Amino acid sequence: MKFNAIIVALMVTSLSCAATEPALHWGYEGENNPENWGHLSPEFSTCETGKNQSPINIEHVFKTHHDKLKLTFKLSKQEIINNGHTIQVNVNDGNTLEIDNELFTLQQFHFHTPSENKIKGKYFPMEAHFVYKNKNGDLTVVALMFNKGKPNPELAKAWQQMPEDEGSTATLSQSVDIKALLPNRLDFYRFSGSLTTPPCTEGVRWIVLEQESSASAEQIEKFHSIMHHNNNRPTQPLNGRVIVD
Ligand SMILES: [Zn+2]
């Protein structure tokens, strides 16, 4: 009896560890690098087995006459967070995207260096992801590339309060004007993909803007040095997916 009780206690302990630990353990370097994400936890298996994974190389595109992007913006309080994987700015409600006759609301935007998606085989020095969600919890990510050039005054508002330590946050004293951060022209590529971080969930609508914004070498380097390393997942196979332009 006593022995059985110990076995049960051990099983319960190991189960509870399995349920709580995995989310902490992925990264971009060492044994937790992107090639291994799918093996780090059963919850991350889509990173390995998924057939519609992001990011991708945007190479062969189908020209269509799709609608313009329908975006609205609202300046309000923003919070900047260093979550150890990226620098993320959480936003309040009021920034929307309408696509496929569905309304999506911006939750947050964050950054990768170098870029995750490639356009015609080319990496950009930095990429921002604007993560929108509809009422069903479906996601649309709008991706913006940065080239190295003039300092970006909107990025500067966030960068001056970029938290250096993992887990730390700050309320931006000047909110980033997202409309001003985006290029004037909003041509885009569209395809179906996934989260680019574990659990690599699929069914994400991807909108990659064709025009870039600019950031200075110093701005890109500041982000990279606070991350300590690249934070871009390698491009994934298309597996027959179609990219429309
Ligand atoms: Zn991202």
Residues whose N, C-alpha, C, O or C-beta is under 5 A from the ligand:
A	BS01	ZN	H129
